[in-house]
């Protein structure tokens, strides 16, 4: 591999054919020693371009892996699927120039694994003969999906969407696990139905968000624009529980079947689509759940007094340590973070964090 080509890759200047050549080279285990030597030389020649000496090495490594996935995803067999959340790459690249060159070495030989980790898709055919696609968005990616009717769906971290390769003549049914933001193409004659457990969210042409992670005891539907019907199903029967209007939030509680309608005036329930975490007087227990999913972390609250606290904040592109620092600044909370261990396949364990109450 010519050094000029690797230089172009690191600076995001590769043509499509050059990019394919570099990624194939990364995947070949026989090239690892040559690549290590290149990165050692590259590091020796780097010039300092930032005065900061503090760098989140794990976050940089994760972003490098993610960047490879973004480039690699263009060759995915599932059409209309795009990985997003890449705007931080330039920031991380600048930080990388002040980090140890060793950060890039674990990337070698792992391109295929991380492509599978961040985004995967599959096609299947049901007993009825209908072909389906299923798209998975991993723990560290937001995935944009273009559906056959030109509707667009954003999948949050650790989410999946199953949908027909072609919608039938009567309706447009999709199945969601996790969280999705839907911009539905208008078609009054063909309702768009999001199926989650025994819930159907029915729309014609509208914009809404559905949060339905399996580990949560609630399903939340927030309407941004248009009109949506919220249905409960029993067997093949479906009954309209509520008709939603913009700024409505409907919360369905799984264990008791209770349905609650609230009015929301901000974007906290769907800002994740734009790479933002928004908390408005949010209980710390809920904050921790969202941070765990967003950063693929394992945050544990050790003191009940911390659970009683609330947080109001907006985070855009901050790393987990930066978020924890801010929480510690604005509330009586202290935290400890464990080091992430590398596993035999070159990946890293989840980062473990403990939150405790900081007394006067």
C-alpha positions as CSV (number, residue, x, y, z in Angstrom):
1,X,0.0,0.0,0.0
2,X,1.4,3.4,-1.0
3,X,1.8,5.9,1.8
4,X,0.2,8.6,-0.3
5,X,-3.0,6.6,-0.5
6,X,-3.1,6.1,3.3
7,X,-2.5,9.8,3.8
8,X,-5.4,10.5,1.6
9,X,-7.6,8.1,3.6
10,X,-6.7,9.7,6.9
11,X,-7.5,13.1,5.5
12,X,-10.8,12.0,3.9
13,X,-9.7,12.7,0.3
14,X,-10.1,9.2,-1.2
15,X,-12.0,8.6,-4.4
16,X,-14.6,5.8,-4.3
17,X,-12.2,3.3,-5.9
18,X,-9.3,4.4,-3.6
19,X,-11.5,4.0,-0.5
20,X,-12.5,0.5,-1.5
21,X,-8.8,-0.3,-2.0
22,X,-7.9,1.0,1.5
23,X,-10.7,-0.8,3.3
24,X,-9.9,-4.1,1.6
25,X,-6.3,-3.6,2.6
26,X,-7.3,-3.0,6.2
27,X,-9.2,-6.2,6.3
28,X,-6.3,-8.3,5.2
29,X,-4.4,-9.7,8.3
30,X,-1.2,-10.0,6.3
31,X,-1.0,-6.2,6.1
32,X,-1.1,-5.5,9.8
33,X,2.6,-5.2,10.4
34,X,3.1,-2.9,7.5
35,X,0.2,-0.8,8.7
36,X,1.6,-0.6,12.2
37,X,4.9,0.7,10.8
38,X,3.1,3.3,8.7
39,X,1.2,4.6,11.7
40,X,4.3,4.8,13.8
41,X,5.9,6.9,11.1
42,X,2.8,9.0,10.7
43,X,2.8,9.8,14.4
44,X,6.4,10.8,14.4
45,X,5.7,13.3,11.6
46,X,2.6,14.8,13.1
47,X,2.7,18.4,14.2
48,X,1.0,19.7,17.3
49,X,-2.1,21.7,16.3
50,X,-3.8,22.0,19.7
51,X,-2.7,23.0,23.2
52,X,-4.9,20.5,24.9
53,X,-3.2,17.6,26.6
54,X,-6.4,15.9,27.8
55,X,-7.9,13.4,25.3
56,X,-10.6,10.8,25.7
57,X,-8.7,8.0,24.0
58,X,-11.5,5.5,24.0
59,X,-13.9,8.0,22.5
60,X,-11.4,8.8,19.7
61,X,-10.9,5.1,19.0
62,X,-14.7,4.5,18.9
63,X,-15.1,7.4,16.5
64,X,-12.3,6.1,14.2
65,X,-14.1,2.7,14.1
66,X,-17.4,4.5,13.4
67,X,-15.9,6.5,10.5
68,X,-14.8,3.3,8.9
69,X,-18.3,2.0,9.2
70,X,-19.8,5.1,7.7
71,X,-17.6,4.7,4.6
72,X,-18.1,1.0,4.4
73,X,-21.9,1.2,4.8
74,X,-22.2,2.6,1.3
75,X,-21.6,-0.9,0.0
76,X,-24.4,-2.4,2.2
77,X,-26.8,-4.7,0.4
78,X,-29.8,-2.9,1.9
79,X,-30.7,0.1,-0.2
80,X,-31.8,3.3,1.5
81,X,-29.9,2.7,4.7
82,X,-27.4,5.4,5.9
83,X,-25.4,5.7,9.0
84,X,-25.3,9.2,10.4
85,X,-23.9,10.9,13.5
86,X,-20.6,11.6,11.8
87,X,-20.3,15.3,12.3
88,X,-17.9,14.9,15.2
89,X,-15.3,13.2,13.0
90,X,-13.3,16.3,12.2
91,X,-13.2,17.2,15.9
92,X,-11.9,13.8,16.8
93,X,-9.4,13.9,14.0
94,X,-7.9,17.1,15.4
95,X,-7.7,15.4,18.8
96,X,-6.2,12.4,17.3
97,X,-3.2,14.4,16.2
98,X,-2.4,14.9,19.8
99,X,-3.1,11.3,20.9
100,X,-0.8,8.2,20.8
101,X,-0.4,6.6,17.4
102,X,-1.3,3.3,19.0
103,X,-4.9,4.3,18.9
104,X,-5.1,3.4,15.2
105,X,-3.4,0.1,15.5
106,X,-6.4,-1.9,17.0
107,X,-8.5,-0.8,14.0
108,X,-6.5,-3.0,11.7
109,X,-8.2,-6.3,10.9
110,X,-11.4,-5.2,12.6
111,X,-13.1,-3.3,9.8
112,X,-15.5,-6.1,9.0
113,X,-16.4,-6.7,12.7
114,X,-17.1,-3.1,13.3
115,X,-19.2,-2.7,10.1
116,X,-21.3,-5.5,11.5
117,X,-21.4,-4.0,14.9
118,X,-22.6,-0.5,13.9
119,X,-25.0,-1.4,11.3
120,X,-26.4,-4.6,9.8
121,X,-29.3,-5.6,7.7
122,X,-30.9,-8.7,6.4
123,X,-33.6,-9.8,4.0
124,X,-36.1,-12.6,4.6
125,X,-39.3,-14.0,3.1
126,X,-42.3,-14.8,5.2
127,X,-44.6,-17.8,5.0
128,X,-47.0,-15.6,3.0
129,X,-44.4,-15.0,0.4
130,X,-43.8,-11.3,1.3
131,X,-40.1,-10.4,1.4
132,X,-38.9,-8.3,4.3
133,X,-35.9,-6.2,5.2
134,X,-34.8,-5.7,8.7
135,X,-32.3,-2.9,9.6
136,X,-30.4,-2.9,12.9
137,X,-28.8,0.2,14.4
138,X,-26.1,-0.7,16.9
139,X,-25.1,0.7,20.3
140,X,-23.1,3.5,18.8
141,X,-25.0,4.6,15.7
142,X,-28.1,6.5,14.4
143,X,-29.3,4.9,11.2
144,X,-31.4,6.6,8.5
145,X,-33.7,4.3,6.5
146,X,-35.5,5.2,3.3
147,X,-38.6,3.1,2.9
148,X,-40.2,1.9,-0.4
149,X,-42.8,4.6,-0.2
150,X,-40.2,7.3,0.3
151,X,-41.0,7.7,4.0
152,X,-37.8,8.3,6.1
153,X,-37.0,6.7,9.5
154,X,-34.2,7.5,11.8
155,X,-33.3,4.6,14.2
156,X,-31.8,5.5,17.6
157,X,-29.0,3.4,19.2
158,X,-29.8,-0.3,19.7
159,X,-32.9,-0.2,17.6
160,X,-34.3,-2.2,14.6
161,X,-37.0,-1.8,12.0
162,X,-38.6,-4.6,10.0
163,X,-40.5,-3.7,6.8
164,X,-41.7,-5.2,3.5
165,X,-39.4,-4.8,0.5
166,X,-42.6,-3.5,-1.2
167,X,-45.7,-2.3,0.7
168,X,-49.0,-3.9,-0.3
169,X,-52.0,-2.1,-1.8
170,X,-53.9,-1.5,1.4
171,X,-51.4,-0.4,4.1
172,X,-47.8,0.2,5.0
173,X,-46.9,-1.8,8.1
174,X,-43.5,-1.7,9.8
175,X,-42.3,-3.2,13.1
176,X,-40.2,-1.3,15.5
177,X,-37.9,-2.4,18.4
178,X,-36.2,0.5,20.2
179,X,-36.8,4.1,19.1
180,X,-37.6,5.6,15.7
181,X,-38.3,9.0,14.3
182,X,-40.7,8.8,11.4
183,X,-41.3,11.2,8.5
184,X,-44.2,9.6,6.7
185,X,-44.9,10.2,3.0
186,X,-48.5,11.3,2.6
187,X,-50.9,8.7,1.1
188,X,-54.5,9.0,2.5
189,X,-55.5,5.8,0.9
190,X,-52.7,3.8,2.4
191,X,-52.3,4.2,6.2
192,X,-48.8,3.9,7.7
193,X,-48.7,1.6,10.8
194,X,-45.9,1.2,13.3
195,X,-46.4,-2.0,15.3
196,X,-44.9,-2.3,18.8
197,X,-46.1,-5.1,21.0
198,X,-49.9,-4.7,21.2
199,X,-49.7,-1.1,20.0
200,X,-50.3,0.3,16.6
201,X,-49.4,3.9,15.8
202,X,-51.4,4.8,12.6
203,X,-50.5,7.7,10.4
204,X,-51.2,8.9,6.9
205,X,-48.6,11.6,6.3
206,X,-47.0,13.0,9.4
207,X,-43.9,13.3,11.6
208,X,-43.7,11.5,14.9
209,X,-41.4,9.7,17.3
210,X,-41.9,6.3,19.0
211,X,-39.8,5.1,21.9
212,X,-40.3,1.4,22.7
213,X,-37.2,-0.2,24.1
214,X,-38.0,-3.7,25.4
215,X,-36.4,-3.1,28.8
216,X,-38.6,0.0,29.4
217,X,-42.0,-0.4,31.1
218,X,-43.5,2.3,28.8
219,X,-44.0,3.1,25.2
220,X,-43.9,6.8,24.3
221,X,-45.3,8.4,21.1
222,X,-44.8,12.1,20.5
223,X,-46.4,13.9,17.5
224,X,-44.5,16.7,15.8
225,X,-46.7,17.3,12.8
226,X,-49.9,16.0,11.3
227,X,-52.3,13.5,12.9
228,X,-51.8,10.1,14.4
229,X,-54.1,7.5,15.9
230,X,-53.0,5.4,18.8
231,X,-54.5,1.9,18.7
232,X,-54.5,-1.0,21.1
233,X,-54.7,-4.4,19.6
234,X,-56.1,-7.8,20.8
235,X,-55.5,-10.6,18.4
236,X,-56.6,-9.4,15.0
237,X,-58.8,-6.6,16.5
238,X,-57.6,-3.0,16.8
239,X,-59.4,-0.2,18.7
240,X,-58.6,3.5,18.6
241,X,-57.6,4.7,22.0
242,X,-56.7,8.3,21.2
243,X,-56.3,10.6,18.3
244,X,-53.2,12.7,18.7
245,X,-52.5,16.3,17.7
246,X,-49.2,18.1,17.4
247,X,-47.4,18.5,20.8
248,X,-49.2,15.5,22.2
249,X,-47.2,12.8,24.0
250,X,-48.9,9.5,24.8
251,X,-47.4,7.2,27.3
252,X,-48.6,3.6,27.4
253,X,-47.5,1.7,30.6
254,X,-46.9,-2.0,29.8
255,X,-47.5,-3.6,33.1
256,X,-51.0,-2.1,33.8
257,X,-52.1,-1.0,30.3
258,X,-52.6,2.6,31.5
259,X,-52.6,5.3,28.7
260,X,-51.7,8.9,29.6
261,X,-51.7,12.0,27.4
262,X,-49.4,14.9,28.0
263,X,-48.5,18.1,26.2
264,X,-44.9,18.8,25.3
265,X,-43.4,22.2,24.3
266,X,-39.9,21.3,23.6
267,X,-37.9,18.7,21.6
268,X,-36.5,16.6,24.4
269,X,-38.3,13.4,23.2
270,X,-36.9,13.5,19.7
271,X,-33.8,15.7,19.7
272,X,-31.6,12.6,19.6
273,X,-32.3,12.5,15.8
274,X,-30.1,15.6,15.5
275,X,-27.4,14.3,17.8
276,X,-28.7,16.1,20.9
277,X,-29.5,14.8,24.4
278,X,-32.1,17.1,26.0
279,X,-33.1,16.8,29.7
280,X,-35.8,19.0,31.2
281,X,-36.2,18.5,35.0
282,X,-35.6,14.8,34.3
283,X,-35.2,12.4,37.2
284,X,-31.6,11.1,37.5
285,X,-32.8,7.6,37.2
286,X,-34.2,8.4,33.7
287,X,-31.1,10.4,32.8
288,X,-28.9,7.4,33.6
289,X,-31.0,5.1,31.3
290,X,-30.6,7.4,28.4
291,X,-26.9,8.0,29.0
292,X,-26.3,4.2,29.2
293,X,-27.9,3.7,25.8
294,X,-26.3,6.8,24.2
295,X,-22.7,6.0,25.3
296,X,-23.0,2.2,25.6
297,X,-22.1,2.6,29.3
298,X,-23.0,0.9,32.5
299,X,-23.9,3.7,34.9
300,X,-25.1,2.7,38.4
301,X,-26.6,5.0,41.1
302,X,-25.2,4.0,44.5
303,X,-27.3,6.4,46.6
304,X,-31.0,6.9,46.7
305,X,-30.5,10.6,47.2
306,X,-29.0,10.8,43.7
307,X,-32.2,9.1,42.3
308,X,-34.2,12.0,43.8
309,X,-32.3,14.6,41.9
310,X,-33.4,16.1,38.6
311,X,-31.3,17.4,35.6
312,X,-32.0,20.1,33.1
313,X,-29.4,20.3,30.4
314,X,-28.7,19.9,26.7
315,X,-25.7,18.0,25.4
316,X,-24.4,18.2,21.8
317,X,-21.4,16.2,20.8
318,X,-20.1,15.9,24.4
319,X,-18.2,12.8,25.5
320,X,-19.4,10.8,28.5
321,X,-16.6,12.3,30.8
322,X,-17.7,15.8,29.8
323,X,-21.3,15.0,30.5
324,X,-20.4,13.5,33.9
325,X,-18.3,16.5,34.7
326,X,-21.2,18.9,34.0
327,X,-23.6,16.8,36.2
328,X,-21.0,16.9,39.0
329,X,-20.8,20.7,38.6
330,X,-24.5,21.4,38.8
331,X,-25.6,18.8,41.3
332,X,-24.3,17.2,44.5
333,X,-23.1,14.1,42.6
334,X,-19.6,12.6,42.4
335,X,-18.7,9.8,40.1
336,X,-16.0,7.2,39.4
337,X,-15.2,5.7,36.0
338,X,-13.5,2.3,35.5
339,X,-11.1,1.6,32.7
340,X,-12.4,-0.3,29.7
341,X,-10.8,-3.6,29.1
342,X,-9.9,-4.9,25.6
343,X,-11.4,-8.4,24.8
344,X,-9.9,-11.2,22.7
345,X,-11.6,-9.9,19.5
346,X,-10.2,-6.4,19.9
347,X,-13.3,-4.7,21.1
348,X,-13.8,-3.0,24.5
349,X,-16.0,-3.7,27.4
350,X,-18.7,-1.3,28.4
351,X,-17.5,1.6,30.5
352,X,-18.6,1.2,34.1
353,X,-19.6,4.4,36.1
354,X,-20.9,4.8,39.6
355,X,-22.7,7.8,40.9
356,X,-22.9,8.7,44.5
357,X,-24.1,11.6,46.6
358,X,-21.6,14.4,47.4
359,X,-22.3,15.8,50.8
360,X,-21.5,19.3,52.0
